[in-house]
Structures are given as C-alpha cells and as structure tokens.
C-alpha cells in the first residue's frame, strides 16, 4: 500500500544501530508513521522498555510513568505494543507528548492484538510502527522473539519492568547484553511471579531502575534531565518553510512550491533557518531539519494513514 514505507539495508535512512546485529540485520524495515523518526534515531537517546503481558497493577503504573517521563525528557521510547507493560509504556509516552516506536511481530499495517487498534493509530500519528515483515503479514509462531532483537538493537538501554521466567522480555534483555547495550530492571516483590525475571536480572548485576532519573543518569549522565534543545520562535513564513523541509522538500525550488512562496523568498528563508540552526545543507545543496525545535513545538513527522488491518490470531 502506498502509505507504508520501506527502508532497505544499505539505503539512506536505515537505522545504523541495527547494523550491530551483523548476521541478523533485517533486510528491510517496513513502517507506518514518521519515517524521519526512525531514520534519524540516535541509540544514545533511545530506550527500549518491555515487560509482561500479564503485569501487576504496580507494573502497569511504573511502566506508564517511565514512558511518560522519559518521553517528556526527549528520549525516543521503543516497545512492542503487546498487551500489558508494552502498551502501558506507549500510552505513557503519548500522554507526555513524547516520541515512541512500536516494533511489531507482523506487518506494519497489522494491528496485534486487535484490542489495541486505537493505540496503534495514536502511535502512528505521534511516532512510528515498524517491522521487518511486509504489509499484510500476520504474526506467526516465533515472530515475537524474532522482533525482540530489533528492539534491543535500536536503543542504548533496555529496561524490563516486570517479567516471569521464562519470558520474551528476558530474551530482549539477553539480546541487549549480547550487543553490549545497557540493561536495567525494575525491582519487584520476591513473592510475585511477574517479578522473578526482573529480580533475577538484578541478581545478575544489571542496573536497578527505580525511576526515570535512573535511566537518564545512565543514558545522558548523572543529573541530566532532558535531551531537548529549543531555539528562537519562528515567524510564520519561516515555520512554513521548515514544515516544507519536514514534508520532504529538499531543494529551494521544491521548498518554494511546498511552502507557497516564490523562489527568492524560499532562498532567504532557507539561509536564515540554516543560520539559526534549524536546517543543515549537504554538499549537493539539499536541506534537512536538525534536532533543534522551536519552543512549545513538537518535532514534525511525516504522517499518513496506514489503513490498518486486524491480526487474525486472538489476543
């Protein structure tokens, strides 16, 4: 379908963090939502948070709070949109107006579990859903453990909120450790079945995660509370030109057409935006946005309906 995008290995925009998977590198990623978010993903400012499909109330509360605070701090938060902890993480990020990526076991247009259709739509609108499976692929046996390696590779750190033994979340943590990534776990009650896996990880020496600041300390440095950088507020014409670049216009002529200004006005606006730090230009004269965002403005994304279908397997 036209609004599902694809990035092949070796093509511009393929997440460099996935190359650490070596022989297990996905041949391509298929996605819905913001391709830019995925293409510009910095693993140093990304955290993967996973956990049980059958969590306790405590686990759900912690997962949502971590998602909310880490997303609001500017980290990209990755999870798997599964029932339980994963869905709570995504909801927390969205509540804090953060950016989140869901890595699916089926195609990027296949909603699984079916009950999370609304959550899927919200993630596509504010972030991205990705998969190594093409459109229409239903998640089959083994699909979820396979996708766990992608979640582990995308982020510098993986946090497990709650997990029984054995569990898919522990597979994600193990893959992260194999890749040399940081791993953290939220401590739980020693009598809780869904804390046996996380408590075992802590016994093995992974980082203890008591709150969002513990994650920020490990990823960004002790005491750092945000990754966000803000620049001066943009005039309306400059904002239109910046939005045109966000939408894929890269040359002055294309920007002028997309922004509804003449070529000379576009050239002046592009030069000003570059000097202000909002844009950068390559050797071929093509413009792209930097990570700098105006105050109170959310980073722009390339959005589009994905006409999602429901998974055929029961949730």
C-alpha positions as CSV (number, residue, x, y, z in Angstrom):
1,X,0.0,0.0,0.0
2,X,1.3,3.5,-0.9
3,X,1.5,4.9,2.6
4,X,3.6,2.0,4.1
5,X,7.2,3.0,3.7
6,X,10.2,0.7,3.3
7,X,13.9,1.3,4.1
8,X,16.3,-1.4,2.8
9,X,19.6,-2.2,4.4
10,X,22.3,0.0,2.8
11,X,19.8,2.6,1.8
12,X,19.8,6.2,3.3
13,X,17.9,6.3,6.5
14,X,18.3,2.7,7.5
15,X,18.9,2.8,11.3
16,X,22.6,2.4,11.9
17,X,22.1,0.8,15.3
18,X,20.6,-2.3,13.6
19,X,23.9,-3.0,11.8
20,X,25.2,-4.2,15.2
21,X,23.1,-7.3,14.6
22,X,25.6,-8.4,12.0
23,X,24.3,-11.7,10.5
24,X,20.8,-10.9,11.9
25,X,20.4,-7.5,10.4
26,X,16.9,-7.2,8.9
27,X,17.0,-6.9,5.1
28,X,14.5,-4.1,5.3
29,X,12.2,-2.2,7.6
30,X,8.6,-1.5,6.8
31,X,6.8,1.2,8.7
32,X,3.8,3.5,9.2
33,X,4.1,6.9,10.7
34,X,7.2,9.0,10.9
35,X,10.0,7.6,8.7
36,X,12.1,10.5,9.8
37,X,11.9,9.5,13.4
38,X,13.2,6.0,12.5
39,X,15.8,7.2,10.1
40,X,17.3,9.8,12.5
41,X,17.1,7.6,15.6
42,X,20.1,8.1,17.9
43,X,20.5,5.0,20.1
44,X,22.3,7.1,22.7
45,X,19.0,8.9,23.2
46,X,16.7,5.9,22.9
47,X,15.4,3.5,25.5
48,X,13.6,0.2,25.0
49,X,11.1,-0.7,27.7
50,X,9.4,-4.1,27.8
51,X,7.7,-6.4,30.2
52,X,5.0,-8.9,31.0
53,X,1.7,-9.3,29.1
54,X,0.1,-10.2,32.5
55,X,1.5,-7.5,34.8
56,X,0.5,-6.4,38.2
57,X,-1.1,-3.1,38.9
58,X,2.3,-1.9,40.2
59,X,4.0,-2.9,37.0
60,X,1.5,-1.0,34.9
61,X,1.8,2.1,37.0
62,X,5.6,2.0,36.8
63,X,5.6,1.3,33.0
64,X,3.3,4.2,32.2
65,X,5.2,6.6,34.5
66,X,8.6,5.6,32.9
67,X,7.1,6.1,29.4
68,X,5.6,9.5,30.3
69,X,8.7,10.9,32.0
70,X,11.3,9.6,29.6
71,X,9.3,10.6,26.6
72,X,8.8,14.1,28.0
73,X,12.5,14.3,28.7
74,X,13.2,13.9,24.9
75,X,14.1,10.2,24.7
76,X,12.6,8.1,22.0
77,X,10.9,5.2,23.7
78,X,10.7,1.8,22.0
79,X,8.4,-1.1,22.9
80,X,6.4,-3.8,21.3
81,X,2.7,-2.8,21.6
82,X,1.9,-6.1,23.3
83,X,-0.8,-6.2,26.0
84,X,0.3,-5.3,29.5
85,X,3.6,-3.5,30.1
86,X,4.4,-2.6,26.4
87,X,1.0,-0.9,25.9
88,X,1.3,1.0,29.1
89,X,4.7,2.3,28.1
90,X,3.4,3.6,24.8
91,X,0.4,5.2,26.5
92,X,2.6,7.0,29.0
93,X,4.8,8.4,26.2
94,X,1.8,9.6,24.2
95,X,0.4,11.2,27.4
96,X,3.6,13.2,27.8
97,X,3.7,14.2,24.1
98,X,6.9,12.2,23.5
99,X,8.0,10.1,20.6
100,X,7.5,6.3,20.6
101,X,8.2,3.5,18.2
102,X,6.4,0.2,18.3
103,X,8.2,-2.8,16.8
104,X,5.6,-5.3,15.6
105,X,5.7,-9.1,15.1
106,X,3.6,-8.8,12.0
107,X,3.4,-6.4,9.1
108,X,3.3,-2.7,9.9
109,X,-0.3,-2.4,8.9
110,X,-1.5,-5.5,11.0
111,X,-2.8,-4.5,14.4
112,X,-2.0,-7.2,17.0
113,X,-3.5,-7.5,19.5
114,X,-6.7,-6.4,17.9
115,X,-7.9,-4.7,21.1
116,X,-5.1,-2.1,20.7
117,X,-6.4,-0.6,17.4
118,X,-6.8,2.8,18.9
119,X,-3.4,2.8,20.5
120,X,-1.9,1.7,17.1
121,X,-3.5,4.8,15.5
122,X,-2.1,7.1,18.1
123,X,1.4,5.7,17.8
124,X,1.3,6.1,14.0
125,X,0.2,9.7,14.5
126,X,2.8,10.7,17.1
127,X,5.6,8.2,16.2
128,X,6.0,5.1,14.1
129,X,5.3,1.4,14.0
130,X,7.9,-0.7,12.2
131,X,8.5,-4.3,11.3
132,X,10.8,-6.4,9.2
133,X,7.7,-8.1,7.8
134,X,5.9,-6.6,4.8
135,X,2.4,-5.3,4.7
136,X,-0.4,-7.8,5.5
137,X,1.9,-10.3,7.2
138,X,0.1,-11.9,10.2
139,X,2.3,-12.6,13.3
140,X,3.0,-16.3,13.4
141,X,4.9,-18.6,15.9
142,X,8.3,-17.3,16.6
143,X,7.6,-13.8,15.2
144,X,7.8,-12.0,18.6
145,X,11.1,-13.5,19.9
146,X,12.5,-12.6,16.4
147,X,11.4,-9.0,16.6
148,X,12.9,-8.7,20.1
149,X,16.4,-8.4,18.6
150,X,15.3,-5.3,16.8
151,X,14.0,-3.6,20.0
152,X,17.3,-4.5,21.8
153,X,19.5,-3.1,19.0
154,X,17.6,0.2,18.5
155,X,18.4,1.5,22.0
156,X,21.4,2.1,24.1
157,X,19.5,0.7,27.1
158,X,16.7,-1.9,27.6
159,X,14.6,-1.7,30.7
160,X,12.5,-4.7,31.9
161,X,9.6,-3.6,34.1
162,X,8.1,-7.0,35.0
163,X,8.9,-10.5,33.7
164,X,8.2,-14.0,34.7
165,X,10.7,-16.8,34.0
166,X,10.9,-17.6,31.1
167,X,9.6,-14.7,29.1
168,X,10.1,-12.8,25.9
169,X,11.2,-9.7,27.8
170,X,14.2,-11.7,29.2
171,X,15.0,-12.6,25.6
172,X,15.1,-8.9,24.7
173,X,17.3,-8.2,27.7
174,X,19.7,-11.1,26.8
175,X,20.0,-9.8,23.2
176,X,20.7,-6.3,24.5
177,X,23.5,-7.7,26.7
178,X,24.9,-9.6,23.8
179,X,25.1,-6.4,21.8
180,X,26.9,-4.6,24.6
181,X,23.9,-2.4,25.5
182,X,23.0,-1.4,29.0
183,X,20.2,-3.4,30.7
184,X,18.1,-2.3,33.6
185,X,15.3,-3.9,35.6
186,X,12.6,-2.6,38.0
187,X,12.8,-4.4,41.3
188,X,9.6,-6.3,42.4
189,X,8.2,-8.3,45.2
190,X,10.1,-11.5,45.8
191,X,6.8,-13.4,46.1
192,X,5.5,-12.1,42.7
193,X,5.6,-14.4,39.7
194,X,6.0,-11.5,37.3
195,X,9.0,-10.2,39.3
196,X,11.0,-13.4,39.2
197,X,12.6,-12.5,35.9
198,X,13.4,-8.9,36.8
199,X,14.8,-9.8,40.2
200,X,16.9,-12.5,38.6
201,X,18.3,-9.8,36.2
202,X,19.2,-7.6,39.2
203,X,20.9,-10.5,40.9
204,X,23.0,-11.0,37.8
205,X,24.1,-7.4,38.0
206,X,22.0,-5.3,35.7
207,X,21.2,-1.7,36.6
208,X,18.4,-1.1,39.1
209,X,15.8,1.2,37.7
210,X,13.8,2.9,40.5
211,X,12.5,5.8,38.4
212,X,13.0,7.7,35.2
213,X,16.0,9.6,36.5
214,X,18.0,6.3,37.0
215,X,17.6,5.8,33.2
216,X,18.5,9.4,32.3
217,X,21.6,9.1,34.6
218,X,22.8,6.0,32.7
219,X,22.0,7.3,29.2
220,X,22.8,11.0,29.4
221,X,24.9,11.5,32.5
222,X,24.2,11.9,36.2
223,X,21.8,14.8,36.8
224,X,20.8,15.4,33.2
225,X,17.1,15.7,32.9
226,X,16.3,16.3,29.3
227,X,17.7,15.9,25.7
228,X,15.5,18.7,24.3
229,X,17.1,21.8,22.7
230,X,15.0,24.8,21.9
231,X,15.7,27.7,19.6
232,X,14.0,31.0,19.0
233,X,10.4,31.1,18.0
234,X,9.8,31.0,14.2
235,X,8.0,33.6,12.2
236,X,5.0,32.2,10.2
237,X,6.8,32.2,6.9
238,X,9.9,30.6,8.3
239,X,7.7,28.0,10.0
240,X,6.1,27.2,6.6
241,X,9.5,26.7,5.0
242,X,10.7,24.5,7.9
243,X,7.5,22.4,7.6
244,X,8.1,22.1,3.8
245,X,11.5,20.6,4.5
246,X,9.9,18.3,7.1
247,X,7.5,17.1,4.4
248,X,10.3,16.0,2.1
249,X,11.1,19.1,0.1
250,X,14.9,19.3,0.0
251,X,15.8,21.8,-2.8
252,X,15.0,25.5,-2.8
253,X,12.6,25.1,-5.8
254,X,10.8,22.3,-4.1
255,X,10.6,24.2,-0.8
256,X,9.2,27.3,-2.6
257,X,6.4,25.2,-4.2
258,X,5.5,23.3,-1.0
259,X,5.6,26.5,1.2
260,X,3.7,28.6,-1.3
261,X,6.4,31.3,-1.6
262,X,8.5,32.5,-4.5
263,X,12.0,31.2,-5.1
264,X,13.8,34.2,-3.8
265,X,11.8,34.2,-0.6
266,X,12.5,30.5,-0.1
267,X,16.2,31.0,-0.6
268,X,16.3,33.8,2.0
269,X,14.2,31.7,4.5
270,X,16.4,28.6,4.0
271,X,19.5,30.6,4.6
272,X,18.0,32.1,7.8
273,X,16.9,28.8,9.1
274,X,20.3,27.3,8.5
275,X,22.0,30.2,10.4
276,X,19.5,29.7,13.2
277,X,20.4,26.0,13.5
278,X,17.1,24.6,12.3
279,X,18.4,23.3,9.0
280,X,21.6,21.9,7.6
281,X,22.6,21.6,3.9
282,X,24.6,18.9,2.3
283,X,27.2,19.2,-0.5
284,X,24.5,18.8,-3.1
285,X,22.6,21.8,-1.8
286,X,19.8,19.6,-0.3
287,X,18.3,20.8,3.0
288,X,17.1,18.7,6.0
289,X,16.0,19.5,9.6
290,X,18.2,19.3,12.6
291,X,17.1,18.2,16.1
292,X,16.5,21.9,17.1
293,X,12.8,22.7,17.6
294,X,11.1,26.0,18.3
295,X,9.8,26.5,21.9
296,X,6.5,24.6,22.5
297,X,6.6,23.0,19.1
298,X,6.6,19.2,18.8
299,X,9.1,17.8,16.2
300,X,7.4,17.4,12.8
301,X,6.7,14.0,11.4
302,X,5.7,12.7,8.0
303,X,2.3,11.2,8.7
304,X,-0.2,9.2,6.6
305,X,-3.0,6.7,7.2
306,X,-1.9,3.1,7.0
307,X,-5.3,1.5,6.6
308,X,-4.5,-0.9,9.4
309,X,-5.9,-4.5,9.4
310,X,-6.6,-6.7,12.4
311,X,-4.4,-9.7,13.2
312,X,-6.1,-13.0,12.6
313,X,-4.9,-14.6,15.8
314,X,-6.7,-14.0,19.0
315,X,-5.2,-11.6,21.5
